[in-house]
Amino acid sequence: MPNGKGRMGGYGLGPSGECVCPNCGHTMPHGRGSPCNQLKCPKCGTMMTRAR
Ligand SMILES: [Zn+2]
């Protein structure tokens, strides 16, 4: 049986989830230590927010 935790989902969804741009709707995964509110949308430059 599966041992330990984590390994949920399979692709794209890391342990920290995704960020979404409130302006244009662009989403992107972010790693640990990179809060969405410190990232800017690569498309429009708006500060990202957490998608979930
Ligand atoms: Zn954007």
mmCIF file of the protein (N, C-alpha, C, O) and its ligand, coordinates in Angstrom:
data_MODEL
# 
_entry.id   MODEL 
# 
loop_
_entity.id 
_entity.type 
_entity.pdbx_number_of_molecules 
1 polymer     1 
2 non-polymer 1 
# 
_entity_poly.entity_id                      1 
_entity_poly.type                           'polypeptide(L)' 
_entity_poly.nstd_linkage                   no 
_entity_poly.nstd_monomer                   no 
_entity_poly.pdbx_seq_one_letter_code       MPNGKGRMGGYGLGPSGECVCPNCGHTMPHGRGSPCNQLKCPKCGTMMTRAR 
_entity_poly.pdbx_seq_one_letter_code_can   MPNGKGRMGGYGLGPSGECVCPNCGHTMPHGRGSPCNQLKCPKCGTMMTRAR 
_entity_poly.pdbx_strand_id                 A 
# 
loop_
_entity_poly_seq.entity_id 
_entity_poly_seq.num 
_entity_poly_seq.mon_id 
_entity_poly_seq.hetero 
1 1  MET n 
1 2  PRO n 
1 3  ASN n 
1 4  GLY n 
1 5  LYS n 
1 6  GLY n 
1 7  ARG n 
1 8  MET n 
1 9  GLY n 
1 10 GLY n 
1 11 TYR n 
1 12 GLY n 
1 13 LEU n 
1 14 GLY n 
1 15 PRO n 
1 16 SER n 
1 17 GLY n 
1 18 GLU n 
1 19 CYS n 
1 20 VAL n 
1 21 CYS n 
1 22 PRO n 
1 23 ASN n 
1 24 CYS n 
1 25 GLY n 
1 26 HIS n 
1 27 THR n 
1 28 MET n 
1 29 PRO n 
1 30 HIS n 
1 31 GLY n 
1 32 ARG n 
1 33 GLY n 
1 34 SER n 
1 35 PRO n 
1 36 CYS n 
1 37 ASN n 
1 38 GLN n 
1 39 LEU n 
1 40 LYS n 
1 41 CYS n 
1 42 PRO n 
1 43 LYS n 
1 44 CYS n 
1 45 GLY n 
1 46 THR n 
1 47 MET n 
1 48 MET n 
1 49 THR n 
1 50 ARG n 
1 51 ALA n 
1 52 ARG n 
# 
loop_
_struct_asym.id 
_struct_asym.entity_id 
A 1 
B 2 
# 
loop_
_chem_comp.id 
_chem_comp.type 
_chem_comp.mon_nstd_flag 
ALA 'L-peptide linking' y 
ARG 'L-peptide linking' y 
ASN 'L-peptide linking' y 
CYS 'L-peptide linking' y 
GLN 'L-peptide linking' y 
GLU 'L-peptide linking' y 
GLY 'peptide linking'   y 
HIS 'L-peptide linking' y 
LEU 'L-peptide linking' y 
LYS 'L-peptide linking' y 
MET 'L-peptide linking' y 
PRO 'L-peptide linking' y 
SER 'L-peptide linking' y 
THR 'L-peptide linking' y 
TYR 'L-peptide linking' y 
VAL 'L-peptide linking' y 
ZN  non-polymer         . 
# 
_pdbx_entity_nonpoly.entity_id   2 
_pdbx_entity_nonpoly.name        ? 
_pdbx_entity_nonpoly.comp_id     ZN 
# 
_pdbx_nonpoly_scheme.asym_id         B 
_pdbx_nonpoly_scheme.entity_id       2 
_pdbx_nonpoly_scheme.mon_id          ZN 
_pdbx_nonpoly_scheme.ndb_seq_num     1 
_pdbx_nonpoly_scheme.pdb_seq_num     101 
_pdbx_nonpoly_scheme.auth_seq_num    101 
_pdbx_nonpoly_scheme.pdb_mon_id      ZN 
_pdbx_nonpoly_scheme.auth_mon_id     ZN 
_pdbx_nonpoly_scheme.pdb_strand_id   A 
_pdbx_nonpoly_scheme.pdb_ins_code    . 
# 
loop_
_atom_site.group_PDB 
_atom_site.id 
_atom_site.type_symbol 
_atom_site.label_atom_id 
_atom_site.label_alt_id 
_atom_site.label_comp_id 
_atom_site.label_asym_id 
_atom_site.label_entity_id 
_atom_site.label_seq_id 
_atom_site.pdbx_PDB_ins_code 
_atom_site.Cartn_x 
_atom_site.Cartn_y 
_atom_site.Cartn_z 
_atom_site.occupancy 
_atom_site.B_iso_or_equiv 
_atom_site.pdbx_formal_charge 
_atom_site.auth_seq_id 
_atom_site.auth_comp_id 
_atom_site.auth_asym_id 
_atom_site.auth_atom_id 
_atom_site.pdbx_PDB_model_num 
ATOM   1   N  N  . MET A 1 1  ? 0.845  -1.198 0.000   1.00 0.00 ? 1   MET A N  1 
ATOM   2   C  CA . MET A 1 1  ? 0.000  0.000  0.000   1.00 0.00 ? 1   MET A CA 1 
ATOM   3   C  C  . MET A 1 1  ? 0.873  1.237  0.000   1.00 0.00 ? 1   MET A C  1 
ATOM   4   O  O  . MET A 1 1  ? 2.039  1.183  0.390   1.00 0.00 ? 1   MET A O  1 
ATOM   5   N  N  . PRO A 1 2  ? 0.313  2.345  -0.435  1.00 0.00 ? 2   PRO A N  1 
ATOM   6   C  CA . PRO A 1 2  ? 1.096  3.597  -0.482  1.00 0.00 ? 2   PRO A CA 1 
ATOM   7   C  C  . PRO A 1 2  ? 1.668  3.946  0.880   1.00 0.00 ? 2   PRO A C  1 
ATOM   8   O  O  . PRO A 1 2  ? 1.000  3.817  1.905   1.00 0.00 ? 2   PRO A O  1 
ATOM   9   N  N  . ASN A 1 3  ? 2.857  4.370  0.871   1.00 0.00 ? 3   ASN A N  1 
ATOM   10  C  CA . ASN A 1 3  ? 3.511  4.698  2.130   1.00 0.00 ? 3   ASN A CA 1 
ATOM   11  C  C  . ASN A 1 3  ? 3.756  6.208  2.211   1.00 0.00 ? 3   ASN A C  1 
ATOM   12  O  O  . ASN A 1 3  ? 4.260  6.813  1.265   1.00 0.00 ? 3   ASN A O  1 
ATOM   13  N  N  . GLY A 1 4  ? 3.399  6.802  3.336   1.00 0.00 ? 4   GLY A N  1 
ATOM   14  C  CA . GLY A 1 4  ? 3.652  8.226  3.516   1.00 0.00 ? 4   GLY A CA 1 
ATOM   15  C  C  . GLY A 1 4  ? 2.568  9.076  2.893   1.00 0.00 ? 4   GLY A C  1 
ATOM   16  O  O  . GLY A 1 4  ? 1.521  8.587  2.470   1.00 0.00 ? 4   GLY A O  1 
ATOM   17  N  N  . LYS A 1 5  ? 2.851  10.351 2.851   1.00 0.00 ? 5   LYS A N  1 
ATOM   18  C  CA . LYS A 1 5  ? 1.863  11.299 2.352   1.00 0.00 ? 5   LYS A CA 1 
ATOM   19  C  C  . LYS A 1 5  ? 2.404  12.058 1.146   1.00 0.00 ? 5   LYS A C  1 
ATOM   20  O  O  . LYS A 1 5  ? 3.552  11.876 0.742   1.00 0.00 ? 5   LYS A O  1 
ATOM   21  N  N  . GLY A 1 6  ? 1.574  12.892 0.594   1.00 0.00 ? 6   GLY A N  1 
ATOM   22  C  CA . GLY A 1 6  ? 1.993  13.647 -0.582  1.00 0.00 ? 6   GLY A CA 1 
ATOM   23  C  C  . GLY A 1 6  ? 1.660  12.857 -1.826  1.00 0.00 ? 6   GLY A C  1 
ATOM   24  O  O  . GLY A 1 6  ? 0.889  11.898 -1.789  1.00 0.00 ? 6   GLY A O  1 
ATOM   25  N  N  . ARG A 1 7  ? 2.258  13.278 -2.934  1.00 0.00 ? 7   ARG A N  1 
ATOM   26  C  CA . ARG A 1 7  ? 2.044  12.581 -4.196  1.00 0.00 ? 7   ARG A CA 1 
ATOM   27  C  C  . ARG A 1 7  ? 0.564  12.597 -4.586  1.00 0.00 ? 7   ARG A C  1 
ATOM   28  O  O  . ARG A 1 7  ? 0.029  11.611 -5.092  1.00 0.00 ? 7   ARG A O  1 
ATOM   29  N  N  . MET A 1 8  ? -0.061 13.699 -4.347  1.00 0.00 ? 8   MET A N  1 
ATOM   30  C  CA . MET A 1 8  ? -1.457 13.818 -4.747  1.00 0.00 ? 8   MET A CA 1 
ATOM   31  C  C  . MET A 1 8  ? -1.543 14.501 -6.103  1.00 0.00 ? 8   MET A C  1 
ATOM   32  O  O  . MET A 1 8  ? -0.716 15.346 -6.445  1.00 0.00 ? 8   MET A O  1 
ATOM   33  N  N  . GLY A 1 9  ? -2.537 14.127 -6.850  1.00 0.00 ? 9   GLY A N  1 
ATOM   34  C  CA . GLY A 1 9  ? -2.590 14.649 -8.215  1.00 0.00 ? 9   GLY A CA 1 
ATOM   35  C  C  . GLY A 1 9  ? -1.555 13.903 -9.019  1.00 0.00 ? 9   GLY A C  1 
ATOM   36  O  O  . GLY A 1 9  ? -1.288 12.735 -8.739  1.00 0.00 ? 9   GLY A O  1 
ATOM   37  N  N  . GLY A 1 10 ? -0.974 14.527 -9.992  1.00 0.00 ? 10  GLY A N  1 
ATOM   38  C  CA . GLY A 1 10 ? 0.018  13.824 -10.765 1.00 0.00 ? 10  GLY A CA 1 
ATOM   39  C  C  . GLY A 1 10 ? 0.844  14.779 -11.584 1.00 0.00 ? 10  GLY A C  1 
ATOM   40  O  O  . GLY A 1 10 ? 2.050  14.585 -11.739 1.00 0.00 ? 10  GLY A O  1 
ATOM   41  N  N  . TYR A 1 11 ? 0.227  15.789 -12.102 1.00 0.00 ? 11  TYR A N  1 
ATOM   42  C  CA . TYR A 1 11 ? 0.975  16.698 -12.956 1.00 0.00 ? 11  TYR A CA 1 
ATOM   43  C  C  . TYR A 1 11 ? 0.640  18.144 -12.610 1.00 0.00 ? 11  TYR A C  1 
ATOM   44  O  O  . TYR A 1 11 ? -0.528 18.478 -12.409 1.00 0.00 ? 11  TYR A O  1 
ATOM   45  N  N  . GLY A 1 12 ? 1.625  18.979 -12.541 1.00 0.00 ? 12  GLY A N  1 
ATOM   46  C  CA . GLY A 1 12 ? 1.386  20.403 -12.372 1.00 0.00 ? 12  GLY A CA 1 
ATOM   47  C  C  . GLY A 1 12 ? 1.100  20.825 -10.943 1.00 0.00 ? 12  GLY A C  1 
ATOM   48  O  O  . GLY A 1 12 ? 1.619  21.834 -10.466 1.00 0.00 ? 12  GLY A O  1 
ATOM   49  N  N  . LEU A 1 13 ? 0.268  20.046 -10.262 1.00 0.00 ? 13  LEU A N  1 
ATOM   50  C  CA . LEU A 1 13 ? -0.128 20.470 -8.931  1.00 0.00 ? 13  LEU A CA 1 
ATOM   51  C  C  . LEU A 1 13 ? 0.909  20.059 -7.894  1.00 0.00 ? 13  LEU A C  1 
ATOM   52  O  O  . LEU A 1 13 ? 0.978  18.900 -7.486  1.00 0.00 ? 13  LEU A O  1 
ATOM   53  N  N  . GLY A 1 14 ? 1.696  21.013 -7.487  1.00 0.00 ? 14  GLY A N  1 
ATOM   54  C  CA . GLY A 1 14 ? 2.678  20.752 -6.448  1.00 0.00 ? 14  GLY A CA 1 
ATOM   55  C  C  . GLY A 1 14 ? 2.032  20.904 -5.081  1.00 0.00 ? 14  GLY A C  1 
ATOM   56  O  O  . GLY A 1 14 ? 0.827  21.136 -4.984  1.00 0.00 ? 14  GLY A O  1 
ATOM   57  N  N  . PRO A 1 15 ? 2.809  20.778 -4.047  1.00 0.00 ? 15  PRO A N  1 
ATOM   58  C  CA . PRO A 1 15 ? 2.295  20.880 -2.693  1.00 0.00 ? 15  PRO A CA 1 
ATOM   59  C  C  . PRO A 1 15 ? 1.815  22.273 -2.342  1.00 0.00 ? 15  PRO A C  1 
ATOM   60  O  O  . PRO A 1 15 ? 1.076  22.458 -1.375  1.00 0.00 ? 15  PRO A O  1 
ATOM   61  N  N  . SER A 1 16 ? 2.233  23.245 -3.121  1.00 0.00 ? 16  SER A N  1 
ATOM   62  C  CA . SER A 1 16 ? 1.887  24.614 -2.790  1.00 0.00 ? 16  SER A CA 1 
ATOM   63  C  C  . SER A 1 16 ? 0.740  25.139 -3.635  1.00 0.00 ? 16  SER A C  1 
ATOM   64  O  O  . SER A 1 16 ? 0.191  26.196 -3.325  1.00 0.00 ? 16  SER A O  1 
ATOM   65  N  N  . GLY A 1 17 ? 0.366  24.445 -4.679  1.00 0.00 ? 17  GLY A N  1 
ATOM   66  C  CA . GLY A 1 17 ? -0.787 24.852 -5.468  1.00 0.00 ? 17  GLY A CA 1 
ATOM   67  C  C  . GLY A 1 17 ? -0.458 25.821 -6.579  1.00 0.00 ? 17  GLY A C  1 
ATOM   68  O  O  . GLY A 1 17 ? 0.670  25.892 -7.066  1.00 0.00 ? 17  GLY A O  1 
ATOM   69  N  N  . GLU A 1 18 ? -1.461 26.552 -6.960  1.00 0.00 ? 18  GLU A N  1 
ATOM   70  C  CA . GLU A 1 18 ? -1.306 27.436 -8.100  1.00 0.00 ? 18  GLU A CA 1 
ATOM   71  C  C  . GLU A 1 18 ? -1.609 28.878 -7.747  1.00 0.00 ? 18  GLU A C  1 
ATOM   72  O  O  . GLU A 1 18 ? -2.274 29.179 -6.755  1.00 0.00 ? 18  GLU A O  1 
ATOM   73  N  N  . CYS A 1 19 ? -1.101 29.752 -8.589  1.00 0.00 ? 19  CYS A N  1 
ATOM   74  C  CA . CYS A 1 19 ? -1.425 31.167 -8.485  1.00 0.00 ? 19  CYS A CA 1 
ATOM   75  C  C  . CYS A 1 19 ? -2.287 31.546 -9.674  1.00 0.00 ? 19  CYS A C  1 
ATOM   76  O  O  . CYS A 1 19 ? -2.181 30.955 -10.749 1.00 0.00 ? 19  CYS A O  1 
ATOM   77  N  N  . VAL A 1 20 ? -3.133 32.529 -9.470  1.00 0.00 ? 20  VAL A N  1 
ATOM   78  C  CA . VAL A 1 20 ? -3.956 33.005 -10.565 1.00 0.00 ? 20  VAL A CA 1 
ATOM   79  C  C  . VAL A 1 20 ? -3.876 34.524 -10.645 1.00 0.00 ? 20  VAL A C  1 
ATOM   80  O  O  . VAL A 1 20 ? -3.831 35.217 -9.628  1.00 0.00 ? 20  VAL A O  1 
ATOM   81  N  N  . CYS A 1 21 ? -3.860 35.019 -11.862 1.00 0.00 ? 21  CYS A N  1 
ATOM   82  C  CA . CYS A 1 21 ? -3.856 36.466 -12.051 1.00 0.00 ? 21  CYS A CA 1 
ATOM   83  C  C  . CYS A 1 21 ? -5.286 36.979 -12.023 1.00 0.00 ? 21  CYS A C  1 
ATOM   84  O  O  . CYS A 1 21 ? -6.107 36.538 -12.826 1.00 0.00 ? 21  CYS A O  1 
ATOM   85  N  N  . PRO A 1 22 ? -5.600 37.886 -11.135 1.00 0.00 ? 22  PRO A N  1 
ATOM   86  C  CA . PRO A 1 22 ? -6.965 38.422 -11.021 1.00 0.00 ? 22  PRO A CA 1 
ATOM   87  C  C  . PRO A 1 22 ? -7.334 39.319 -12.188 1.00 0.00 ? 22  PRO A C  1 
ATOM   88  O  O  . PRO A 1 22 ? -8.502 39.658 -12.380 1.00 0.00 ? 22  PRO A O  1 
ATOM   89  N  N  . ASN A 1 23 ? -6.342 39.694 -12.954 1.00 0.00 ? 23  ASN A N  1 
ATOM   90  C  CA . ASN A 1 23 ? -6.599 40.610 -14.067 1.00 0.00 ? 23  ASN A CA 1 
ATOM   91  C  C  . ASN A 1 23 ? -6.908 39.868 -15.364 1.00 0.00 ? 23  ASN A C  1 
ATOM   92  O  O  . ASN A 1 23 ? -7.918 40.138 -16.014 1.00 0.00 ? 23  ASN A O  1 
ATOM   93  N  N  . CYS A 1 24 ? -6.030 38.926 -15.740 1.00 0.00 ? 24  CYS A N  1 
ATOM   94  C  CA . CYS A 1 24 ? -6.211 38.264 -17.027 1.00 0.00 ? 24  CYS A CA 1 
ATOM   95  C  C  . CYS A 1 24 ? -6.548 36.782 -16.889 1.00 0.00 ? 24  CYS A C  1 
ATOM   96  O  O  . CYS A 1 24 ? -6.866 36.116 -17.874 1.00 0.00 ? 24  CYS A O  1 
ATOM   97  N  N  . GLY A 1 25 ? -6.475 36.278 -15.670 1.00 0.00 ? 25  GLY A N  1 
ATOM   98  C  CA . GLY A 1 25 ? -6.870 34.899 -15.458 1.00 0.00 ? 25  GLY A CA 1 
ATOM   99  C  C  . GLY A 1 25 ? -5.770 33.885 -15.702 1.00 0.00 ? 25  GLY A C  1 
ATOM   100 O  O  . GLY A 1 25 ? -6.010 32.679 -15.642 1.00 0.00 ? 25  GLY A O  1 
ATOM   101 N  N  . HIS A 1 26 ? -4.577 34.361 -15.976 1.00 0.00 ? 26  HIS A N  1 
ATOM   102 C  CA . HIS A 1 26 ? -3.457 33.446 -16.206 1.00 0.00 ? 26  HIS A CA 1 
ATOM   103 C  C  . HIS A 1 26 ? -3.117 32.703 -14.912 1.00 0.00 ? 26  HIS A C  1 
ATOM   104 O  O  . HIS A 1 26 ? -3.042 33.303 -13.840 1.00 0.00 ? 26  HIS A O  1 
ATOM   105 N  N  . THR A 1 27 ? -2.915 31.394 -15.030 1.00 0.00 ? 27  THR A N  1 
ATOM   106 C  CA . THR A 1 27 ? -2.545 30.625 -13.851 1.00 0.00 ? 27  THR A CA 1 
ATOM   107 C  C  . THR A 1 27 ? -1.182 29.987 -14.052 1.00 0.00 ? 27  THR A C  1 
ATOM   108 O  O  . THR A 1 27 ? -0.766 29.692 -15.172 1.00 0.00 ? 27  THR A O  1 
ATOM   109 N  N  . MET A 1 28 ? -0.508 29.787 -12.946 1.00 0.00 ? 28  MET A N  1 
ATOM   110 C  CA . MET A 1 28 ? 0.771  29.090 -13.016 1.00 0.00 ? 28  MET A CA 1 
ATOM   111 C  C  . MET A 1 28 ? 1.086  28.487 -11.660 1.00 0.00 ? 28  MET A C  1 
ATOM   112 O  O  . MET A 1 28 ? 0.719  29.038 -10.621 1.00 0.00 ? 28  MET A O  1 
ATOM   113 N  N  . PRO A 1 29 ? 1.761  27.362 -11.678 1.00 0.00 ? 29  PRO A N  1 
ATOM   114 C  CA . PRO A 1 29 ? 2.150  26.740 -10.420 1.00 0.00 ? 29  PRO A CA 1 
ATOM   115 C  C  . PRO A 1 29 ? 3.268  27.523 -9.756  1.00 0.00 ? 29  PRO A C  1 
ATOM   116 O  O  . PRO A 1 29 ? 4.068  28.179 -10.425 1.00 0.00 ? 29  PRO A O  1 
ATOM   117 N  N  . HIS A 1 30 ? 3.314  27.449 -8.463  1.00 0.00 ? 30  HIS A N  1 
ATOM   118 C  CA . HIS A 1 30 ? 4.420  28.097 -7.770  1.00 0.00 ? 30  HIS A CA 1 
ATOM   119 C  C  . HIS A 1 30 ? 5.009  27.136 -6.755  1.00 0.00 ? 30  HIS A C  1 
ATOM   120 O  O  . HIS A 1 30 ? 4.318  26.266 -6.224  1.00 0.00 ? 30  HIS A O  1 
ATOM   121 N  N  . GLY A 1 31 ? 6.263  27.302 -6.504  1.00 0.00 ? 31  GLY A N  1 
ATOM   122 C  CA . GLY A 1 31 ? 6.934  26.403 -5.594  1.00 0.00 ? 31  GLY A CA 1 
ATOM   123 C  C  . GLY A 1 31 ? 6.862  26.904 -4.163  1.00 0.00 ? 31  GLY A C  1 
ATOM   124 O  O  . GLY A 1 31 ? 6.387  28.005 -3.887  1.00 0.00 ? 31  GLY A O  1 
ATOM   125 N  N  . ARG A 1 32 ? 7.341  26.071 -3.274  1.00 0.00 ? 32  ARG A N  1 
ATOM   126 C  CA . ARG A 1 32 ? 7.366  26.475 -1.876  1.00 0.00 ? 32  ARG A CA 1 
ATOM   127 C  C  . ARG A 1 32 ? 8.367  27.613 -1.716  1.00 0.00 ? 32  ARG A C  1 
ATOM   128 O  O  . ARG A 1 32 ? 9.424  27.628 -2.347  1.00 0.00 ? 32  ARG A O  1 
ATOM   129 N  N  . GLY A 1 33 ? 8.015  28.549 -0.871  1.00 0.00 ? 33  GLY A N  1 
ATOM   130 C  CA . GLY A 1 33 ? 8.907  29.675 -0.666  1.00 0.00 ? 33  GLY A CA 1 
ATOM   131 C  C  . GLY A 1 33 ? 8.692  30.788 -1.670  1.00 0.00 ? 33  GLY A C  1 
ATOM   132 O  O  . GLY A 1 33 ? 9.380  31.808 -1.643  1.00 0.00 ? 33  GLY A O  1 
ATOM   133 N  N  . SER A 1 34 ? 7.715  30.581 -2.571  1.00 0.00 ? 34  SER A N  1 
ATOM   134 C  CA . SER A 1 34 ? 7.392  31.623 -3.540  1.00 0.00 ? 34  SER A CA 1 
ATOM   135 C  C  . SER A 1 34 ? 5.910  31.949 -3.475  1.00 0.00 ? 34  SER A C  1 
ATOM   136 O  O  . SER A 1 34 ? 5.137  31.502 -4.322  1.00 0.00 ? 34  SER A O  1 
ATOM   137 N  N  . PRO A 1 35 ? 5.512  32.721 -2.483  1.00 0.00 ? 35  PRO A N  1 
ATOM   138 C  CA . PRO A 1 35 ? 4.106  33.084 -2.323  1.00 0.00 ? 35  PRO A CA 1 
ATOM   139 C  C  . PRO A 1 35 ? 3.574  33.805 -3.551  1.00 0.00 ? 35  PRO A C  1 
ATOM   140 O  O  . PRO A 1 35 ? 4.278  34.596 -4.178  1.00 0.00 ? 35  PRO A O  1 
ATOM   141 N  N  . CYS A 1 36 ? 2.336  33.523 -3.880  1.00 0.00 ? 36  CYS A N  1 
ATOM   142 C  CA . CYS A 1 36 ? 1.743  34.135 -5.060  1.00 0.00 ? 36  CYS A CA 1 
ATOM   143 C  C  . CYS A 1 36 ? 1.789  35.656 -4.979  1.00 0.00 ? 36  CYS A C  1 
ATOM   144 O  O  . CYS A 1 36 ? 1.999  36.337 -5.983  1.00 0.00 ? 36  CYS A O  1 
ATOM   145 N  N  . ASN A 1 37 ? 1.591  36.171 -3.788  1.00 0.00 ? 37  ASN A N  1 
ATOM   146 C  CA . ASN A 1 37 ? 1.510  37.625 -3.680  1.00 0.00 ? 37  ASN A CA 1 
ATOM   147 C  C  . ASN A 1 37 ? 2.871  38.301 -3.826  1.00 0.00 ? 37  ASN A C  1 
ATOM   148 O  O  . ASN A 1 37 ? 2.993  39.517 -3.676  1.00 0.00 ? 37  ASN A O  1 
ATOM   149 N  N  . GLN A 1 38 ? 3.892  37.495 -4.119  1.00 0.00 ? 38  GLN A N  1 
ATOM   150 C  CA . GLN A 1 38 ? 5.197  38.088 -4.423  1.00 0.00 ? 38  GLN A CA 1 
ATOM   151 C  C  . GLN A 1 38 ? 5.568  37.849 -5.872  1.00 0.00 ? 38  GLN A C  1 
ATOM   152 O  O  . GLN A 1 38 ? 6.654  38.211 -6.326  1.00 0.00 ? 38  GLN A O  1 
ATOM   153 N  N  . LEU A 1 39 ? 4.631  37.225 -6.594  1.00 0.00 ? 39  LEU A N  1 
ATOM   154 C  CA . LEU A 1 39 ? 4.890  36.949 -8.004  1.00 0.00 ? 39  LEU A CA 1 
ATOM   155 C  C  . LEU A 1 39 ? 4.053  37.870 -8.872  1.00 0.00 ? 39  LEU A C  1 
ATOM   156 O  O  . LEU A 1 39 ? 2.957  38.286 -8.495  1.00 0.00 ? 39  LEU A O  1 
ATOM   157 N  N  . LYS A 1 40 ? 4.588  38.175 -10.031 1.00 0.00 ? 40  LYS A N  1 
ATOM   158 C  CA . LYS A 1 40 ? 3.840  38.991 -10.972 1.00 0.00 ? 40  LYS A CA 1 
ATOM   159 C  C  . LYS A 1 40 ? 3.450  38.162 -12.176 1.00 0.00 ? 40  LYS A C  1 
ATOM   160 O  O  . LYS A 1 40 ? 4.194  37.280 -12.606 1.00 0.00 ? 40  LYS A O  1 
ATOM   161 N  N  . CYS A 1 41 ? 2.298  38.446 -12.707 1.00 0.00 ? 41  CYS A N  1 
ATOM   162 C  CA . CYS A 1 41 ? 1.829  37.763 -13.897 1.00 0.00 ? 41  CYS A CA 1 
ATOM   163 C  C  . CYS A 1 41 ? 2.784  38.043 -15.050 1.00 0.00 ? 41  CYS A C  1 
ATOM   164 O  O  . CYS A 1 41 ? 3.088  39.201 -15.333 1.00 0.00 ? 41  CYS A O  1 
ATOM   165 N  N  . PRO A 1 42 ? 3.259  36.995 -15.715 1.00 0.00 ? 42  PRO A N  1 
ATOM   166 C  CA . PRO A 1 42 ? 4.193  37.173 -16.830 1.00 0.00 ? 42  PRO A CA 1 
ATOM   167 C  C  . PRO A 1 42 ? 3.538  37.825 -18.038 1.00 0.00 ? 42  PRO A C  1 
ATOM   168 O  O  . PRO A 1 42 ? 4.214  38.284 -18.958 1.00 0.00 ? 42  PRO A O  1 
ATOM   169 N  N  . LYS A 1 43 ? 2.226  37.856 -18.019 1.00 0.00 ? 43  LYS A N  1 
ATOM   170 C  CA . LYS A 1 43 ? 1.519  38.416 -19.173 1.00 0.00 ? 43  LYS A CA 1 
ATOM   171 C  C  . LYS A 1 43 ? 1.207  39.892 -19.009 1.00 0.00 ? 43  LYS A C  1 
ATOM   172 O  O  . LYS A 1 43 ? 1.411  40.693 -19.921 1.00 0.00 ? 43  LYS A O  1 
ATOM   173 N  N  . CYS A 1 44 ? 0.706  40.238 -17.823 1.00 0.00 ? 44  CYS A N  1 
ATOM   174 C  CA . CYS A 1 44 ? 0.253  41.619 -17.674 1.00 0.00 ? 44  CYS A CA 1 
ATOM   175 C  C  . CYS A 1 44 ? 0.911  42.346 -16.509 1.00 0.00 ? 44  CYS A C  1 
ATOM   176 O  O  . CYS A 1 44 ? 0.736  43.554 -16.352 1.00 0.00 ? 44  CYS A O  1 
ATOM   177 N  N  . GLY A 1 45 ? 1.659  41.624 -15.700 1.00 0.00 ? 45  GLY A N  1 
ATOM   178 C  CA . GLY A 1 45 ? 2.396  42.286 -14.636 1.00 0.00 ? 45  GLY A CA 1 
ATOM   179 C  C  . GLY A 1 45 ? 1.608  42.513 -13.362 1.00 0.00 ? 45  GLY A C  1 
ATOM   180 O  O  . GLY A 1 45 ? 2.109  43.134 -12.424 1.00 0.00 ? 45  GLY A O  1 
ATOM   181 N  N  . THR A 1 46 ? 0.384  42.019 -13.318 1.00 0.00 ? 46  THR A N  1 
ATOM   182 C  CA . THR A 1 46 ? -0.424 42.160 -12.108 1.00 0.00 ? 46  THR A CA 1 
ATOM   183 C  C  . THR A 1 46 ? 0.052  41.171 -11.048 1.00 0.00 ? 46  THR A C  1 
ATOM   184 O  O  . THR A 1 46 ? 0.489  40.067 -11.374 1.00 0.00 ? 46  THR A O  1 
ATOM   185 N  N  . MET A 1 47 ? -0.033 41.561 -9.803  1.00 0.00 ? 47  MET A N  1 
ATOM   186 C  CA . MET A 1 47 ? 0.368  40.656 -8.736  1.00 0.00 ? 47  MET A CA 1 
ATOM   187 C  C  . MET A 1 47 ? -0.558 39.445 -8.705  1.00 0.00 ? 47  MET A C  1 
ATOM   188 O  O  . MET A 1 47 ? -1.777 39.576 -8.813  1.00 0.00 ? 47  MET A O  1 
ATOM   189 N  N  . MET A 1 48 ? 0.033  38.280 -8.559  1.00 0.00 ? 48  MET A N  1 
ATOM   190 C  CA . MET A 1 48 ? -0.744 37.056 -8.546  1.00 0.00 ? 48  MET A CA 1 
ATOM   191 C  C  . MET A 1 48 ? -1.385 36.832 -7.177  1.00 0.00 ? 48  MET A C  1 
ATOM   192 O  O  . MET A 1 48 ? -0.928 37.359 -6.163  1.00 0.00 ? 48  MET A O  1 
ATOM   193 N  N  . THR A 1 49 ? -2.437 36.049 -7.178  1.00 0.00 ? 49  THR A N  1 
ATOM   194 C  CA . THR A 1 49 ? -3.058 35.643 -5.921  1.00 0.00 ? 49  THR A CA 1 
ATOM   195 C  C  . THR A 1 49 ? -3.196 34.120 -5.904  1.00 0.00 ? 49  THR A C  1 
ATOM   196 O  O  . THR A 1 49 ? -3.076 33.458 -6.934  1.00 0.00 ? 49  THR A O  1 
ATOM   197 N  N  . ARG A 1 50 ? -3.442 33.603 -4.754  1.00 0.00 ? 50  ARG A N  1 
ATOM   198 C  CA . ARG A 1 50 ? -3.588 32.158 -4.654  1.00 0.00 ? 50  ARG A CA 1 
ATOM   199 C  C  . ARG A 1 50 ? -4.855 31.684 -5.347  1.00 0.00 ? 50  ARG A C  1 
ATOM   200 O  O  . ARG A 1 50 ? -5.915 32.299 -5.235  1.00 0.00 ? 50  ARG A O  1 
ATOM   201 N  N  . ALA A 1 51 ? -4.720 30.574 -6.067  1.00 0.00 ? 51  ALA A N  1 
ATOM   202 C  CA . ALA A 1 51 ? -5.879 30.038 -6.760  1.00 0.00 ? 51  ALA A CA 1 
ATOM   203 C  C  . ALA A 1 51 ? -6.721 29.200 -5.810  1.00 0.00 ? 51  ALA A C  1 
ATOM   204 O  O  . ALA A 1 51 ? -7.933 29.078 -5.989  1.00 0.00 ? 51  ALA A O  1 
ATOM   205 N  N  . ARG A 1 52 ? -6.084 28.628 -4.808  1.00 0.00 ? 52  ARG A N  1 
ATOM   206 C  CA . ARG A 1 52 ? -6.821 27.813 -3.847  1.00 0.00 ? 52  ARG A CA 1 
ATOM   207 C  C  . ARG A 1 52 ? -6.032 27.690 -2.563  1.00 0.00 ? 52  ARG A C  1 
ATOM   208 O  O  . ARG A 1 52 ? -6.484 27.038 -1.621  1.00 0.00 ? 52  ARG A O  1 
HETATM 209 ZN ZN . ZN  B 2 .  ? -2.248 38.693 -15.878 1.00 0.00 2 101 ZN  A ZN 1 
# 
